[in-house]
Amino acid sequence: MTRVSLPLLPPKPADRQDTTREPSAASQVSPDWVRISGASALALRFRSGRFGRRFDFGGINLLLNYDDGCRSDCAYCGLARTRPGTYEDKSFIRVDWPLVRTDELAERMARYEASLTRLCISMVTHPFAYRDTCDITERIRRAVATPLSILVAPPTLNRRRLERFHELGVDMIGIGLDAVTEELFRSLRSDVPAGGAGLKWDQYWQVVSDARDVFGPWKVNCHTLVGLGESDRDLVEIFVRLRDQEIFSYLFSFNPEPDSRLGEAPRASLRRWRRVQLVKHLVETERYGIEDFRFDDDGSLALLTAAPESLEEVIETGRPFTTDGCPSSGGEPGCTRPYGSYRPSEPFRDFPFDPDPADLAGIRADLALDEITERSRRA
């Protein structure tokens, strides 16, 4: 992706010491300001440039912005409260998030609405997050009718607040579960080294349940992150649990943020990642269960019991390897987050478009299915 700087913004004031006060009029904070992903900045012409491969992109991602940042301190997150540096200089999923005026953003959305496919507001853990998300939602809804999701911050919510989002025209809710076991969640998201907003596993699942009740089947998604120390069996169990509740699992590949507590941790190998993508698709779309897989003593995937010919039919579609995201109004992929799990110079981990024949050949090589199918066991 070619990067071109945005026009200079007024100087940002120093962080406030009393974070419970209302922001000053001079602050570039939400709801009057938001950050947008670098890809969104291209789509809305805030920046010039292009992607390395040409494809249609209309999924706009917003991120709330505060001088004092996010109160959570997740070990793997670029926005973590104890990660070194000022909040304005911190990254999120290792991509740029330029700061723009909310009203100007809504105007751009209206101007380019015909090419937009999905909008998403990402909350952070902050005392003003719910109030400001409602404000921003109302501004967007006055400007465009494009489907709108919210990636929520469960510590700021209850059932009534989820109902309010629904009343405002939000049609899908995302929950960043990320760690797929309670033990991992506690160690990476609850055990905060220097105080702050330790998150609660049970509270997250309560928000999942409430959102499912309020928004309905297949209108809620949980983000699941591969590479935080979970086993393949842990992932399959969460995929089945969510599938059985008619909740999507959106798959992300851990990509270490420099200077975060997991900044030196290794990523999942491309082979493991491809296999997990395939397994999730089989569970969610083909109704596979835990009994259709075999695992070794460490919980790693050892055998897929499906016939290789059946697996090849699924792989040929390319769909297991495209980006998990909320759909457009027509049901096609609407939020494709290019470069969310990898750098532009790296192989696509998830494809923001349908893989072409060359891509599929690379995917098959990555999968090395002969190692984990019945055919290999009979050989």
C-alpha positions, 0 to 999 in steps of 0.5 A, a space after each residue: 500500500 502506498 502511504 501518503 500523509 494526511 493534511 496536518 492537524 492542529 497540535 494535540 494537547 497534552 494528556 489530561 491527568 484527571 481522566 474523569 473530566 469532560 474533554 476540552 473543546 480543543 481536544 481531538 477526541 471522540 465523539 467529534 474526532 475518530 480514527 479510521 484505518 489506513 485502508 478506509 482513508 484510501 476508500 474515502 479519499 482522505 489519502 491517495 494511494 492504492 493496494 498492491 493488488 486491485 480489488 474493490 474495498 468498501 468496508 470502513 473501520 472507525 476507532 474511538 479516540 481519547 487523550 488518555 487512551 484505552 483503559 485496558 491493558 491486553 498483553 498483545 494489543 498495540 493500544 495497551 495502556 502500559 505499552 510505551 509511548 503516547 496514545 496518539 503514536 500507538 498502532 492498532 493491529 499494526 496499521 495506521 489509523 489517521 485522525 479525522 473529524 467525525 462530521 467530515 467523515 460522515 460527509 465523505 461516507 455520504 459522498 461515496 456511499 454507492 461504493 461502501 459495503 459495511 461500516 464498523 465502529 470500534 469502541 475502547 474501554 473508556 468511561 465515555 465510550 458508550 455515550 460517544 459511540 451512540 453519538 457517532 452512530 447517530 451522525 453516521 445514520 443521518 448520513 448513510 444507510 450502509 450496514 453498521 456494526 459495532 465492535 463493543 467494549 464489554 466492560 462499558 455495556 449492559 443489556 439495555 445499552 445493547 438494546 439502545 445500539 439496536 434502536 439506533 440502527 446498528 445491525 451487528 455486534 462484534 465482541 473481541 474475545 480474542 483469547 479462546 480459553 478462560 486461562 489465557 483470557 485471565 493471563 493476557 487480559 485480566 492480570 494487569 501488571 500496573 493496575 487498570 481495567 482488568 477484563 472479566 471472562 464471565 462478563 464477556 460471555 454475558 455480553 455475547 449472550 445478551 447481544 445474541 438475544 437482542 440482535 438475533 441469529 448470525 448477527 453477533 460475532 466473536 473475534 478469535 485470535 490464533 497464536 496466543 498459546 491456545 491449542 487447535 483443540 481449544 479453537 475447535 471447541 470454541 468454533 463449535 460452541 459459537 456455531 451452536 449458538 448461531 454466532 459467527 467466529 471471526 478469525 484473526 492471526 496474532 501479529 506481535 505489536 512491538 513493545 507490547 508484552 507479547 512483542 517478542 512472541 512468535 506468530 502461528 506458522 502459516 501452515 497452522 493458520 491455513 489449517 485452522 482457517 479450513 477447520 473453522 469453515 468446516 465447523 461453521 459451514 459444513 457442520 463438522 463437530 469435534 468428533 470429526 477431528 483427531 488431536 495429539 497429546 498437545 491438542 494439535 490437529 493430527 487428523 481430519 477424518 473427511 475424505 480428501 476429495 471433499 476437502 478439495 471441493 471446499 478448498 477450491 471455493 477459496 472461501 475458508 481463506 477469505 477475511 472473516 467480516 460482517 456482510 454487505 447488505 447483499 450478503 457478500 463480504 462487506 468488511 475485509 480489513 486488508 493487511 489486518 493480520 500481515 504486512 503488505 510485503 508478506 503472503 496474504 493470511 486472509 484474502 480480501 478478495 476471492 483467491 485466484 488459481 495461483 493463490 489456491 496453489 499456494 494455499 494447498 502447499 501451505 496446508 500440506 493436507 497429505 500429512 493430516 488426512 486418512 489417505 496419508 494414514 493408509 499410505 
